[in-house]
Amino acid sequence: MRCTDKVVLEDLDLNADENPQVKDWATWIGAKLFSDEHPNAQAWRDAVEKQICVVHDDIFSFLLETSTEVVARIKLKDEEKTVQQGGLWYEESLPAESILWGLVSATPVKVGNTVTQPTEICDRIAELVQKPFQLGGKATVGRGVCRVKVVTQ
């Protein structure tokens, strides 16, 4: 039994329809991202299944433009406390629980007489990203910390 037929995303009240294919995708994604050795794996898998939502491209574009945190920053001249020339910039941040998905492709690499196979390259990448790491600036304030999961079919 469903509690609601609506999904609220920022300022949008959308009609919700359950779709078994989306649920199957959510289950697969949750299992790939949060394997049993991950702390609270089942809770995270359940959250993915509960929160995943497929929307039209126009709605997604609107959400990207209106829901992504954008902060205008300025650099001041120390002695005058006025804005330094070229000292205005913008910082954009994704929500903390964002899941980004991408592809990695590898081909055999030959150096001298040694050939490194794609599986060896992917295994090495998986080793390098085992621990969380930081991308981009603002490391001292905790920005950009992410976890990378290499998933093979």
Backbone torsions as a table, in degrees:
resi	resn	phi	psi	omega
1	MET	NA	133.2	-178.7
2	ARG	-93.5	141.3	-180.0
3	CYS	-82.4	-28.9	-175.9
4	THR	-149.6	154.9	174.8
5	ASP	-108.7	16.4	-177.8
6	LYS	-122.9	148.7	170.2
7	VAL	-124.0	129.6	-180.0
8	VAL	-107.2	117.7	176.7
9	LEU	-121.8	105.5	-175.1
10	GLU	54.8	-117.3	-177.2
11	ASP	-91.6	5.6	-175.0
12	LEU	-104.1	128.9	171.2
13	ASP	-104.3	109.7	-174.8
14	LEU	-109.0	146.3	173.6
15	ASN	-73.1	133.6	-177.4
16	ALA	-103.7	135.2	173.2
17	ASP	-129.1	126.9	175.9
18	GLU	-73.7	140.5	-179.7
19	ASN	-134.4	119.7	-177.8
20	PRO	-59.7	-31.1	178.8
21	GLN	-67.8	-38.9	177.6
22	VAL	-66.5	-41.0	177.2
23	LYS	-61.7	-41.6	177.6
24	ASP	-61.6	-43.0	177.4
25	TRP	-62.4	-44.4	-179.3
26	ALA	-62.1	-41.3	178.4
27	THR	-62.6	-44.5	-179.4
28	TRP	-64.6	-46.4	179.9
29	ILE	-62.1	-47.3	179.4
30	GLY	-58.4	-41.6	179.6
31	ALA	-66.8	-37.6	179.9
32	LYS	-71.8	-38.8	-177.4
33	LEU	-78.0	-35.8	-172.0
34	PHE	-125.1	78.8	178.4
35	SER	-72.4	168.8	-171.6
36	ASP	-59.4	-25.9	179.3
37	GLU	-76.8	-11.4	178.5
38	HIS	-74.1	134.6	177.5
39	PRO	-57.9	134.5	179.1
40	ASN	57.0	37.2	-174.6
41	ALA	-54.0	-47.6	-175.7
42	GLN	-65.6	-37.9	178.0
43	ALA	-63.1	-41.4	178.6
44	TRP	-67.9	-40.7	177.7
45	ARG	-62.1	-42.4	178.4
46	ASP	-62.2	-39.3	179.9
47	ALA	-64.4	-40.9	177.7
48	VAL	-61.5	-46.4	-179.3
49	GLU	-63.0	-38.8	-176.6
50	LYS	-75.0	-34.9	-170.0
51	GLN	-100.0	-11.0	-177.3
52	ILE	-66.8	141.5	-176.1
53	CYS	-148.2	131.3	177.2
54	VAL	-102.5	126.1	-178.6
55	VAL	-128.5	162.9	177.2
56	HIS	-65.0	152.9	179.6
57	ASP	-55.3	-38.6	-179.7
58	ASP	-63.6	-40.2	178.6
59	ILE	-67.8	-43.0	179.4
60	PHE	-61.9	-42.2	177.8
61	SER	-61.3	-43.5	177.7
62	PHE	-59.5	-45.4	-179.6
63	LEU	-64.6	-38.6	177.3
64	LEU	-62.1	-40.8	-178.0
65	GLU	-74.4	-31.1	-172.6
66	THR	-107.5	-16.0	-173.7
67	SER	-112.2	-7.7	177.4
68	THR	-82.5	130.8	-179.1
69	GLU	-67.8	122.1	177.1
70	VAL	-126.1	123.3	-177.6
71	VAL	-121.0	125.0	174.4
72	ALA	-81.7	131.6	-179.3
73	ARG	-125.3	152.6	176.2
74	ILE	-133.7	151.4	173.7
75	LYS	-107.5	128.0	-178.9
76	LEU	-96.5	149.2	169.1
77	LYS	-73.8	124.4	-175.1
78	ASP	-56.2	-46.0	-173.8
79	GLU	-74.7	-27.6	-175.0
80	GLU	-109.6	-17.4	-176.0
81	LYS	57.3	36.2	173.0
82	THR	-116.6	163.7	-176.7
83	VAL	-67.2	129.5	177.2
84	GLN	-70.5	143.0	177.6
85	GLN	-55.0	126.5	-179.0
86	GLY	74.6	14.4	-174.7
87	GLY	-91.9	15.9	176.6
88	LEU	-103.4	130.9	175.0
89	TRP	-149.1	165.3	-179.6
90	TYR	-119.2	140.4	175.9
91	GLU	-116.2	131.3	177.5
92	GLU	-113.6	139.2	-179.1
93	SER	-132.1	138.8	174.0
94	LEU	-82.2	153.4	173.7
95	PRO	-57.9	149.9	-172.7
96	ALA	-56.5	-34.8	-175.7
97	GLU	-99.5	24.1	178.8
98	SER	-64.2	142.5	174.8
99	ILE	-116.8	118.3	177.4
100	LEU	-106.9	140.7	-173.9
101	TRP	-126.1	135.1	178.4
102	GLY	-152.2	177.5	-178.7
103	LEU	-115.3	146.1	171.9
104	VAL	-123.7	131.6	179.8
105	SER	-124.2	140.7	179.4
106	ALA	-132.6	146.5	175.6
107	THR	-125.2	160.4	178.5
108	PRO	-58.0	139.5	179.5
109	VAL	-118.9	127.2	-179.7
110	LYS	-111.4	123.0	174.8
111	VAL	-125.0	111.3	-174.7
112	GLY	65.4	-125.6	178.3
113	ASN	-97.4	2.2	-176.8
114	THR	-99.5	129.4	177.4
115	VAL	-113.3	124.5	176.0
116	THR	-98.6	124.4	-176.9
117	GLN	-81.3	155.1	-179.8
118	PRO	-54.9	-37.7	-179.8
119	THR	-64.2	-35.7	177.9
120	GLU	-67.2	-38.5	179.2
121	ILE	-65.1	-46.5	179.4
122	CYS	-64.0	-38.6	177.4
123	ASP	-62.8	-39.6	179.5
124	ARG	-67.0	-41.3	176.8
125	ILE	-60.7	-44.4	179.5
126	ALA	-60.3	-37.8	177.1
127	GLU	-64.6	-42.6	-175.5
128	LEU	-67.5	-25.6	-175.3
129	VAL	-108.4	22.0	-178.5
130	GLN	-65.7	-34.3	-179.5
131	LYS	-102.5	152.6	175.8
132	PRO	-59.0	148.2	177.3
133	PHE	-142.4	174.8	-172.9
134	GLN	-113.7	133.9	176.3
135	LEU	-117.9	141.4	176.6
136	GLY	80.6	-166.5	-176.8
137	GLY	-89.3	-176.5	176.1
138	LYS	66.2	34.5	178.9
139	ALA	-61.3	-34.5	-176.0
140	THR	-68.5	-17.3	177.6
141	VAL	-110.6	15.0	173.6
142	GLY	82.7	13.6	179.1
143	ARG	-80.4	148.3	171.4
144	GLY	78.9	8.1	179.0
145	VAL	-75.1	128.0	-178.0
146	CYS	-143.7	165.5	176.6
147	ARG	-120.5	133.2	178.6
148	VAL	-111.5	133.6	179.7
149	LYS	-121.0	121.9	175.6
150	VAL	-90.6	122.5	-176.9
151	VAL	-117.7	127.2	174.4
152	THR	-114.1	148.3	-177.8
153	GLN	-78.8	NA	NA
